[in-house]
Amino acid sequence: MIYMTGTLEDLVLLAKNSRKTSEKLLAQFKPFIASVIQKRLGKYLEYGVDDELSVGLIAFNEAIHSYDISRGKF
């Protein structure tokens, strides 16, 4: 995987306007999203098996597309 570089805010602003960039950002943050959800639930989860991970990806995607730089950092 090729990681995107730049500040998170810059990457999110790019992802808001590009489906391809949005997909790359989601892929880059999948391990982080899984880690946060697994720690919160206290159990191991697997993509493609556990719905909680899908919900986490949807929430992250919604956060990307609703981000407003004037309201603070991402």
Residue pairs with C-beta under 8 A, 6 or more apart in sequence:
1 27
1 28
3 28
4 11
4 21
4 24
4 25
4 28
6 14
8 73
8 74
9 69
9 73
9 74
11 21
11 25
12 25
12 64
12 67
12 74
13 67
13 69
14 21
15 21
15 22
15 24
15 25
15 64
16 22
16 64
16 65
16 67
22 61
22 64
22 65
25 64
26 57
26 60
26 61
26 64
29 60
30 47
30 57
33 53
33 56
33 57
33 60
34 45
34 47
34 53
34 56
36 56
37 45
37 52
37 53
37 56
38 44
38 45
41 52
45 52
45 53
46 53
47 53
63 74
67 74
